[in-house]
Structure formats: C-alpha cells, structure tokens
Amino acid sequence: MINHTFFFYHIADTLFKTGMSPSQGEGFEAILAYWEGQHAQSDDRWLAYVLATAYHETGAAMQPVSENLNYGAPGLLKTFPRYFTPAEAAAYARKPEKIANRAYANRLGNGNEASGDGWTFRGRGLVQITGRANYRTYGIEQTPDAALDDATATRILFDGMIHGRFTGKSLGDFFNDRTEDWSGARQIINRMDRADDVARYARAFYASISYTKAA
C-alpha cells in the first residue's frame, strides 16, 4: 500500500505550499485508490506521470474539468494558429462554442463546423479527452458529460496513458527497464507542450511515493 500520509506531506511541501483544498485531496485519493486497485504492480514512474498529467491538465484542481475555450484573439492565434487567420480570430474571440466548433471541425472524428461536434466533444475530464472518436472509444459518445464523472474520468486517464490511446504513445514507451524520459513522456498527451513543467511535477510526485504495510 502507498503511504498516503507521506505522499500528502511531501506534495504539500513541494507543489501545494499554499495549502490543499478538500476537493484536491479527494482527487488525489481517487487516483491513488484506482492505482492500488488496478495497477499496483506497475512501474511507480507511471503513477507519478499520471498524477503530473492530471495536475497540469486540471490546473491543479485534481477534479474533472471542462475545457476553457474563452480565448481572446491573441490566445486563439497562439493556441490554434492553423485554424484562424488574424481576422477570423478577431471575429471568434470570446465565443467559446464557436471557437470549439471551428478549431475541432473535421478531425478527431468530428463533423464540420456546422455540425456542432467541436463544442459537444470539447475537452473534458482529468486529461481533456477531445473529439467524437475518443468519446466513442470510451462508450460515452451519447453522454459526453460523463467524462466529468469522477470514476469515468479516472478510468480514461489511466487507460489512455497506459495503452497509448491518445497519441499512440504510452507510459511504457518512456518508462521501462531501459528508459526514463520525463520530458519526452509529454508525447503521450500531445506534441511537447509544457513538457519540462510536467516533467518537474512528475519528479515531485515520484519522490512522494513510498510504501507501508497494510494494517
């Protein structure tokens, strides 16, 4: 069993120096419980990187969240440069539903902009699952808000990262008997956005993992 007391003490001293809310603590407990119940014999570095990913993708909330698409024009051009010209960014700015429908159209299993799929299947959860195809993979195409359910979000987080369902890259590609690549592991989620930051979080989580005998 993971020593939860040591885990929370260490994380409070590294990533939560200003304090941790009850909901954040509950989020950590849910992830640790899932690991202990389903993957306890796997590499602890996998757990550390899963925790770091949830920490980053939820803005440290450690609870399932819905993607914030309330971008101004500069943010649109930075985040989705392939999908908006400067003039289009100005027209779409601060219109989250229109932004989602444009940015996610005709990819990830979505229909065109008019279909509304971009907004319906926007990012949700602990790892921001996005696109009709990904929602279908997890059996929630007809109920996309289910990605915000704690149990479902946790299952998707682990399954996607362990089996490489998000980008084709998996935890085992970066953490195994021959490899330890904390920065490169960001490819499990996306290309390399904020890779060094997530690597730093993951190392802090890895240092927090120790074990104690069950009573």
C-alpha positions as CSV (number, residue, x, y, z in Angstrom):
1,M,0.0,0.0,0.0
2,I,1.2,3.5,-0.8
3,N,2.0,5.5,2.3
4,H,-0.7,8.2,1.9
5,T,0.5,10.2,4.9
6,F,4.0,10.6,3.5
7,F,2.5,11.2,0.0
8,F,0.5,14.2,1.2
9,Y,3.2,15.5,3.4
10,H,5.7,15.6,0.6
11,I,3.3,17.0,-2.0
12,A,2.2,19.7,0.4
13,D,5.9,20.7,0.8
14,T,6.6,20.8,-2.9
15,L,3.6,21.5,-5.1
16,F,1.0,22.8,-2.6
17,K,3.0,25.1,-0.3
18,T,0.0,27.5,0.0
19,G,-2.3,24.7,1.0
20,M,-4.5,22.0,-0.5
21,S,-8.3,22.1,-0.6
22,P,-10.5,19.1,0.4
23,S,-11.5,18.6,-3.2
24,Q,-7.9,18.5,-4.3
25,G,-7.2,15.9,-1.7
26,E,-10.2,13.8,-2.7
27,G,-8.9,13.9,-6.3
28,F,-5.5,12.6,-5.3
29,E,-7.1,9.9,-3.2
30,A,-9.3,8.7,-6.1
31,I,-6.3,8.4,-8.4
32,L,-4.2,6.6,-5.7
33,A,-7.1,4.2,-5.0
34,Y,-7.5,3.4,-8.6
35,W,-3.8,2.7,-9.0
36,E,-3.7,0.5,-5.9
37,G,-6.8,-1.4,-7.1
38,Q,-5.9,-1.9,-10.7
39,H,-2.1,-1.3,-11.3
40,A,-0.3,-1.7,-8.1
41,Q,2.3,-4.0,-9.6
42,S,3.2,-1.5,-12.4
43,D,6.1,1.0,-12.5
44,D,5.7,3.8,-9.9
45,R,7.0,6.2,-12.5
46,W,3.8,5.6,-14.4
47,L,1.8,6.7,-11.5
48,A,3.9,9.8,-11.0
49,Y,3.5,10.8,-14.6
50,V,-0.3,10.1,-14.5
51,L,-0.5,12.4,-11.4
52,A,1.5,15.1,-13.0
53,T,-0.7,15.0,-16.1
54,A,-3.9,15.3,-14.1
55,Y,-2.2,18.1,-12.1
56,H,-1.3,20.0,-15.2
57,E,-4.4,19.4,-17.3
58,T,-6.8,20.4,-14.5
59,G,-4.8,23.4,-13.4
60,A,-4.0,21.6,-10.1
61,A,-7.8,21.2,-9.3
62,M,-7.4,17.4,-9.4
63,Q,-11.0,17.2,-10.3
64,P,-12.5,16.6,-13.8
65,V,-12.9,19.9,-15.6
66,S,-14.3,21.1,-18.9
67,E,-12.0,22.8,-21.4
68,N,-11.9,26.6,-21.1
69,L,-12.2,28.0,-24.7
70,N,-12.9,31.6,-23.8
71,Y,-9.9,32.9,-25.8
72,G,-9.3,36.4,-26.9
73,A,-7.8,36.9,-30.4
74,P,-4.2,36.7,-29.4
75,G,-4.8,33.5,-27.4
76,L,-6.6,32.0,-30.4
77,L,-3.7,32.7,-32.7
78,K,-1.3,31.2,-30.2
79,T,-3.3,28.1,-29.4
80,F,-4.9,27.3,-32.8
81,P,-2.7,29.0,-35.4
82,R,-3.6,26.5,-38.1
83,Y,-7.4,27.2,-37.8
84,F,-7.7,31.0,-37.5
85,T,-6.4,34.0,-39.5
86,P,-6.0,37.2,-37.6
87,A,-9.3,38.5,-39.0
88,E,-11.1,35.2,-38.0
89,A,-9.5,35.3,-34.6
90,A,-11.0,38.8,-34.0
91,A,-14.4,37.6,-35.1
92,Y,-14.4,34.4,-33.0
93,A,-12.8,35.9,-29.9
94,R,-14.6,35.3,-26.6
95,K,-17.1,33.0,-28.2
96,P,-16.2,29.5,-26.8
97,E,-18.8,27.5,-28.6
98,K,-18.0,29.0,-32.0
99,I,-14.2,28.6,-31.2
100,A,-14.7,24.9,-30.4
101,N,-16.7,24.2,-33.5
102,R,-14.1,25.8,-35.7
103,A,-11.0,24.5,-34.1
104,Y,-12.1,20.9,-33.8
105,A,-14.0,20.6,-37.1
106,N,-13.3,17.7,-39.5
107,R,-10.8,16.0,-37.2
108,L,-10.8,13.7,-34.1
109,G,-13.9,12.0,-35.6
110,N,-15.9,15.3,-35.6
111,G,-18.1,16.6,-38.4
112,N,-17.7,20.0,-40.0
113,E,-18.0,23.3,-38.2
114,A,-21.8,23.5,-38.6
115,S,-22.3,20.1,-37.0
116,G,-21.5,21.4,-33.6
117,D,-19.3,18.4,-32.8
118,G,-16.4,20.6,-31.7
119,W,-18.4,22.0,-28.8
120,T,-20.2,18.8,-28.0
121,F,-17.0,16.8,-27.8
122,R,-14.7,19.5,-26.4
123,G,-12.1,18.6,-23.8
124,R,-13.4,17.2,-20.5
125,G,-12.1,15.1,-17.6
126,L,-8.7,14.8,-15.9
127,V,-6.9,14.6,-19.2
128,Q,-9.1,16.6,-21.5
129,I,-10.4,13.9,-23.8
130,T,-11.4,15.6,-27.0
131,G,-13.3,14.6,-30.2
132,R,-16.2,12.3,-31.1
133,A,-13.8,9.4,-31.9
134,N,-12.3,9.5,-28.4
135,Y,-15.6,9.8,-26.7
136,R,-16.8,6.8,-28.7
137,T,-13.7,4.8,-27.6
138,Y,-14.8,5.1,-24.0
139,G,-18.5,4.4,-24.7
140,I,-19.7,7.9,-23.8
141,E,-20.4,9.3,-27.3
142,Q,-24.1,9.7,-26.4
143,T,-23.4,11.1,-23.0
144,P,-20.2,13.3,-23.3
145,D,-20.7,14.9,-19.9
146,A,-20.0,11.5,-18.4
147,A,-16.3,12.4,-19.0
148,L,-16.7,14.7,-16.0
149,D,-17.8,11.8,-13.7
150,D,-15.0,11.1,-11.2
151,A,-14.9,7.3,-11.8
152,T,-15.1,7.6,-15.6
153,A,-12.5,10.4,-15.8
154,T,-10.1,8.4,-13.7
155,R,-10.6,5.3,-15.8
156,I,-10.0,7.3,-19.0
157,L,-6.9,8.9,-17.6
158,F,-5.2,5.6,-16.8
159,D,-6.4,3.6,-19.8
160,G,-5.4,6.3,-22.3
161,M,-2.0,6.8,-20.9
162,I,-1.2,3.1,-20.3
163,H,-2.4,1.9,-23.6
164,G,-1.4,4.9,-25.8
165,R,-5.0,5.7,-26.9
166,F,-4.5,9.5,-27.1
167,T,-1.5,9.9,-29.4
168,G,-0.2,6.3,-29.9
169,K,2.5,6.8,-27.3
170,S,2.2,5.1,-23.9
171,L,3.8,5.2,-20.5
172,G,5.7,2.1,-21.2
173,D,7.4,3.8,-24.1
174,F,9.1,6.3,-21.8
175,F,9.4,4.4,-18.5
176,N,10.8,0.9,-18.7
177,D,13.8,-1.2,-17.8
178,R,16.0,0.8,-20.3
179,T,14.4,4.2,-20.5
180,E,13.4,7.0,-18.2
181,D,12.3,10.1,-20.2
182,W,10.3,12.5,-18.0
183,S,10.1,15.3,-20.6
184,G,9.6,13.0,-23.7
185,A,6.6,11.4,-22.0
186,R,4.6,14.5,-22.7
187,Q,4.1,12.9,-26.2
188,I,1.6,10.6,-24.5
189,I,-0.8,13.6,-24.4
190,N,0.3,16.0,-27.1
191,R,3.4,17.0,-29.0
192,M,5.6,18.6,-26.3
193,D,3.6,21.5,-24.8
194,R,4.9,22.4,-21.4
195,A,6.9,19.2,-21.4
196,D,9.5,20.4,-18.9
197,D,6.9,21.7,-16.5
198,V,5.0,18.4,-16.5
199,A,8.3,16.6,-16.0
200,R,9.1,18.7,-12.9
201,Y,5.7,17.9,-11.5
202,A,6.2,14.2,-12.2
203,R,9.5,14.0,-10.4
204,A,7.9,15.7,-7.4
205,F,5.2,13.1,-7.4
206,Y,7.6,10.2,-7.9
207,A,9.6,11.4,-4.8
208,S,6.3,11.3,-2.8
209,I,5.6,7.7,-3.4
210,S,6.6,5.3,-0.7
211,Y,5.1,2.2,0.8
212,T,3.8,0.9,4.1
213,K,2.4,-2.4,5.2
214,A,-1.4,-2.6,5.4
215,A,-2.7,-2.8,8.9
